[in-house]
Amino acid sequence: MNEAPGGRRRVFLTGGTGFVGGHVARRLAQRGHTVRALVRDAGSAAVLRELGFELVEGSLPDDLPDGALDGCEAVVHLVGIIRERPPQTTFERIHIQGTRRMVEGSMKSGVGKFVHMSALGADPEGTTYERTKYEAEELVRRSELPHVTFRPSVIVGEGGEFTGLLLRIVRYAPVIPVIGDGAYRLQPLDVKDVAEAFVQAAEREDLTDESFDLGGPHKLTYNRVLEIVCEELGLKRRTVSVPLSLVRPLVDLASSWRLPTPITSEELTMLLSENVIPGEGTRWREAFHIEPTPLRNVIRRLTEDDGGGA
Ligand SMILES: NC(=O)c1ccc[n+]([C@@H]2O[C@H](COP(=O)([O-])OP(=O)(O)OC[C@H]3O[C@@H](n4cnc5c(N)ncnc54)[C@H](OP(=O)(O)O)[C@@H]3O)[C@@H](O)[C@H]2O)c1
């Protein structure tokens, strides 16, 4: 076991049943921390139970059991959504009210470090997702809690929705549809690097009251992302551009009627905007001593894991 430098801690984890949360959970366990996890349904949190975590049933923002955070030295707060399902599941309720509940609970229980998940592009003038992510960051910043906030670009790896979609589309679609010109850029980031940064932030006392943009080693256009996946799977695929003038009205209409679509209006807006760290973007790598994994290596790892079955 690769034990924590500052000793074992008692950590409270939210979002541990999710994609990023699963990886953070395993890294916390590897480092020997004692973890209490908030879960909505203990019956579907077998992995966390197997890791030896204590499970507390509840949901945000309304149902965080009293005293749930008592005795915890650090909180890792990952809960977030990408799609709204009103009236219960809205960006406002989950991102803002949920974070407020966690911040208040942490203050009351005397938590010493709040490690917060935001998103690259969090912005008071952005989409509702981006605005509510920004406001949640502000709640954390303005609290008296020592904190670290992370703002990642798109995260890739085992269990990731975006990664799964890329692999499926390249494997099974004879022609790959690309919205617009595909020249919009992302900075895909390995979920294992994200997990390492979160765990260090919970452990290290020298990291406090900081925000870090997180991104992978390369800023890639969406077209280049597809090329890399094709190269790694050893497949040749043609792409076809679907004009934005066609996609946007359809997605907007479907979103306003709350019909299920592969992409929402918000996601479309965010996809088309630059989701890359401004400038060099190396501050986080230096702070956490992480050499981020290239997308190509993540795809290779995933396809080797499943027998290379392209
Ligand atoms: N994935 C990315 O590329 C990416 C990029 C930037 C930022 N982020 C942020 O990273 C965080 C985690 O993302 P993810 O991709 O791991 O998402 P995910 O797989 O959908 O996981 C979300 C987690 O939040 C929990 N959750 C949702 N609503 C809840 C509620 N009302 N009360 C308590 N728990 C609730 C889910 O629990 P259940 O299992 O019960 O549903 C799950 O554990 C989010 O804040 C997201 O905005 C993600």
The ligand as a Tripos MOL2 file, in Angstrom:
@<TRIPOS>MOLECULE
LIG
   48    52     1     0     0
SMALL
NO_CHARGES

@<TRIPOS>ATOM
      1 N1        -16.8160   13.6830  -16.1540 N.am      1 LIG1
      2 C1        -16.2390   14.7920  -16.5830 C.2       1 LIG1
      3 O1        -15.6910   14.8780  -17.7110 O.2       1 LIG1
      4 C2        -16.2180   16.0120  -15.6960 C.ar      1 LIG1
      5 C3        -15.5080   17.1590  -16.1270 C.ar      1 LIG1
      6 C4        -15.4850   18.2760  -15.2900 C.ar      1 LIG1
      7 C5        -16.1420   18.2440  -14.0680 C.ar      1 LIG1
      8 N2        -16.8240   17.1240  -13.6920 N.ar      1 LIG1
      9 C6        -17.5150   17.1200  -12.3890 C.3       1 LIG1
     10 O2        -17.0810   15.9860  -11.6490 O.3       1 LIG1
     11 C7        -18.1170   15.5400  -10.7870 C.3       1 LIG1
     12 C8        -18.3340   14.0450  -10.9490 C.3       1 LIG1
     13 O3        -18.6300   13.8010  -12.3100 O.3       1 LIG1
     14 P1        -18.8580   12.3170  -12.8430 P.3       1 LIG1
     15 O4        -18.5640   12.3510  -14.2990 O.co2     1 LIG1
     16 O5        -18.1640   11.3420  -11.9620 O.co2     1 LIG1
     17 O6        -20.4380   12.1970  -12.6450 O.3       1 LIG1
     18 P2        -21.3350   10.9060  -12.3520 P.3       1 LIG1
     19 O7        -20.6750    9.6610  -12.8260 O.co2     1 LIG1
     20 O8        -22.6890   11.2260  -12.8870 O.co2     1 LIG1
     21 O9        -21.4060   10.8380  -10.7670 O.3       1 LIG1
     22 C9        -22.1960   11.7310  -10.0310 C.3       1 LIG1
     23 C10       -22.1970   11.3060   -8.5830 C.3       1 LIG1
     24 O10       -23.0010   12.2430   -7.8420 O.3       1 LIG1
     25 C11       -23.9990   11.5110   -7.1230 C.3       1 LIG1
     26 N3        -25.1970   12.3280   -7.0190 N.ar      1 LIG1
     27 C12       -25.9280   12.8850   -8.0110 C.ar      1 LIG1
     28 N4        -26.9620   13.5790   -7.5040 N.ar      1 LIG1
     29 C13       -26.8820   13.4520   -6.1570 C.ar      1 LIG1
     30 C14       -27.6600   13.9490   -5.0780 C.ar      1 LIG1
     31 N5        -28.7400   14.6990   -5.2850 N.pl3     1 LIG1
     32 N6        -27.2860   13.6380   -3.8180 N.ar      1 LIG1
     33 C15       -26.1900   12.8660   -3.5870 C.ar      1 LIG1
     34 N7        -25.4240   12.3640   -4.5710 N.ar      1 LIG1
     35 C16       -25.7690   12.6520   -5.8460 C.ar      1 LIG1
     36 C17       -24.2480   10.2540   -7.9510 C.3       1 LIG1
     37 O11       -24.8640    9.2880   -7.1320 O.3       1 LIG1
     38 P3        -25.7780    8.0840   -7.7340 P.3       1 LIG1
     39 O12       -24.8120    6.9530   -8.0010 O.co2     1 LIG1
     40 O13       -26.7410    7.7930   -6.6310 O.co2     1 LIG1
     41 O14       -26.4220    8.6040   -8.9800 O.co2     1 LIG1
     42 C18       -22.8120    9.9220   -8.3460 C.3       1 LIG1
     43 O15       -22.1500    9.3040   -7.2630 O.3       1 LIG1
     44 C19       -19.3410   16.4060  -11.1110 C.3       1 LIG1
     45 O16       -19.3990   17.4590  -10.1660 O.3       1 LIG1
     46 C20       -19.0150   16.9580  -12.4950 C.3       1 LIG1
     47 O17       -19.6470   18.2010  -12.7280 O.3       1 LIG1
     48 C21       -16.8790   16.0030  -14.4700 C.ar      1 LIG1
@<TRIPOS>BOND
     1     1     2 1
     2     2     3 2
     3     2     4 1
     4     4     5 ar
     5     4    48 ar
     6     5     6 ar
     7     6     7 ar
     8     7     8 ar
     9     8     9 1
    10     8    48 ar
    11     9    10 1
    12     9    46 1
    13    10    11 1
    14    11    12 1
    15    11    44 1
    16    12    13 1
    17    13    14 1
    18    14    15 2
    19    14    16 1
    20    14    17 1
    21    17    18 1
    22    18    19 2
    23    18    20 1
    24    18    21 1
    25    21    22 1
    26    22    23 1
    27    23    24 1
    28    23    42 1
    29    24    25 1
    30    25    26 1
    31    25    36 1
    32    26    27 ar
    33    26    35 ar
    34    27    28 ar
    35    28    29 ar
    36    29    30 ar
    37    29    35 ar
    38    30    31 1
    39    30    32 ar
    40    32    33 ar
    41    33    34 ar
    42    34    35 ar
    43    36    37 1
    44    36    42 1
    45    37    38 1
    46    38    39 2
    47    38    40 1
    48    38    41 1
    49    42    43 1
    50    44    45 1
    51    44    46 1
    52    46    47 1
@<TRIPOS>SUBSTRUCTURE
     1 LIG1         1 GROUP 0 **** ****
